[in-house]
């Protein structure tokens, strides 16, 4: 995923948006994207950066939230669906732009407090408005998800390390099966006998006839016990004995730089995929191996195509 830390925050867009609306009158908010982006020297690549969830591009999302806050604070208005224009109040504040951010913060806080009083909800105004930091509600939700995911992945790794090596071997074979590897035969995924595995901990048959196989090496080490080049060389030797050209080396720790370079320089004679502890935990999380859904939150947004097809009210 591309980093978007260099993109302007939604509250950085307040003044450029108002200046744009002052110069261009009412217009479709989506048409403003490139004009506002040019004020920050953003490239097409910058505008294409998406959230990790895949729920839209970051800059356009921030533009949308910024417009919403400007409208809700009275500095802008929506003359019709999908369009925005600056208000007289917005023009007044544009003469002293340094006060715009504080004004919007105050107005949104007041609106939120009023809603709380109406619904008798006891919660923090600052927490609800999201003005404690320059993040949109979408980004706050994504941040919370990312934190919970990271915490769970850390717990996954610690739990794996506490289990026996043989249980770890069974786990990685089960994980590869959940990821879609292995034929439809009964013995498509197999953990080898610990006493005579020849350096191979698991075998996955890629097809029903078993013409193609993936051999596994699984090392359950503490996080600070790295896997070096020598370990990978031994695995390559084990693959040669097994007459296999495909291998997956999985560990709960990490791979040294030399180990990674060695794999990259095999040049296709043997294909080896390295999965370290961090990636292992994420795969287990994503493919629901030993996981259960605790809670599901459905976040919805308006279908703009649906609403834009409706006729606008004609002002007489």
C-alpha positions, 0 to 999 in steps of 0.5 A: 500500500502506498503511503499517504502521509504527505497528502494534505489533511482535510482541514488543510483544504478549508481555505483552498476550497473557499478560495476556489468557490469564491472564484468559480461560484457554484460547481460540482464538488467532484470537479474541484479535485484537480484544481484543489490538488494543484495548489498542493502540487499533487500528481496523478499518482498522489490522487490515485492513492487508496485507503488500505480497505480499498474504499476510495481514494484518500484525497477525494475522501478528504475533500468530501469531508472538508466540504461537509464541515464547511457546509455544516459550519455555514461557510459554504452551501449546497445549492443543489445535489452534488454542488457547492458554493461559498456563502456570504459568511464564507466570503467574510471569513475568507478576508481573514483566513487564519480564523477559518479553522478555529471557526469551523471547529467551534461550529461543528462542536456546537452542532454536535453538542446540540445533537447530544442534548437532543438525544441525551447522549453522554459522550465527549464533543471532541471525540465525536467531532474528530477535531482532536487531530487532523483525521477524517472519521473514515481515517479514525475508523481505519486507524482503530481497525489497524490497531486492533488488527496489529494487536491481534496479530501480535497475540497470534504470533505469541500463541504460536511460539508457545505451541510445540514445533509439530503443532506449528508444522500442522498449522502452516499446512492448514494455512496453505490449504486455507489459502487455496493450495493443494489438490482435491485428493485426501492426502493433498496436504500432509505433514511429514514424519518428524523423525524422517522428514529430510528437512521437509516439514510438509508437502502440498500436492498442487493437483489431483494426480500429484504431478506438482508439489510444494514442499514446506519448511517450518521453523518455530523460533523466538522473534529474535532468532533470525533465519540466515542464508545457511538455513535457506541453502539447506532447504534448497538441498532438501528440495533437490533431494525431493526433486522439487523446484517449489518451496515455502519457508515459514518462520515465526521470526525473521529472515536475514538480508543475506537469506533474502538476497540468496532467494532472489538470486536463485533465478528461477532454478528453484522458486522459494517463498519466504514468510516471516512471523509478521506476514504469517500472523497476517495470513492467519488473520486474513484467511481465518485460521483459528479465528472467529468474527467478534463484531461486524460494522457496516459503514455505508455511503450514498450511491451518488449515481442513484441520487444524481439521477433524480431531478433537482427541485426547480427554484421559481 
